[in-house]
């Protein structure tokens, strides 16, 4: 496996771990009343940016990955 492929696979895994960890922490440790107030005030930009960044990074990894690479989970 070439060095570029290893880096892309590592980045792909890292993005997935960060997204899952962030979502888990958000679900487990959220004060839902405070989250509702924050949503109503429009201050969820940082949370939305983290999820959007994870999605963009995952898309970039999938787009840059070689087409013949095996899929995760197979």
DAPEMO-V256341 format. One record per residue. N is the residue number from 0. SS is DSSP state (h for helix, s for strand, l for the rest). PHI is phi in whole degrees, 0 to 359 (none if undefined). OMEGA is omega as a letter, one per 30 degrees, with the letter a starting at -180 (* if undefined). Layout:
BEGIN
<<N SS PHI OMEGA> <N SS PHI OMEGA>>
END
This chain:
BEGIN
<<0 l none a> <1 l 287 a> <2 h 296 a> <3 h 297 l> <4 h 297 l> <5 h 298 a> <6 h 296 l> <7 h 296 l> <8 h 295 l> <9 h 296 l> <10 h 296 l> <11 h 298 l> <12 h 295 l> <13 h 296 l> <14 h 298 l> <15 h 295 a> <16 h 296 a> <17 h 297 a> <18 h 297 a> <19 h 293 l> <20 h 297 a> <21 h 296 l> <22 h 296 l> <23 h 297 l> <24 h 297 l> <25 h 297 a> <26 h 288 a> <27 h 284 a> <28 l 244 a> <29 l 269 l> <30 l 274 a> <31 h 294 l> <32 h 294 l> <33 h 294 l> <34 h 296 l> <35 h 296 l> <36 h 296 l> <37 h 297 l> <38 h 298 a> <39 h 294 l> <40 h 277 l> <41 l 79 a> <42 l 254 l> <43 l 264 a> <44 h 300 a> <45 h 294 l> <46 h 295 l> <47 h 296 l> <48 h 295 l> <49 h 295 l> <50 h 295 l> <51 h 295 l> <52 h 297 l> <53 h 295 l> <54 h 293 l> <55 h 295 l> <56 h 295 l> <57 h 296 l> <58 h 296 l> <59 h 297 l> <60 h 296 l> <61 h 294 a> <62 h 289 a> <63 h 276 a> <64 l 293 l> <65 l 299 a> <66 l 291 a> <67 l 268 a> <68 l 289 l> <69 l 293 l> <70 l 282 l> <71 l 294 l> <72 l 87 l> <73 l 249 *>>
END
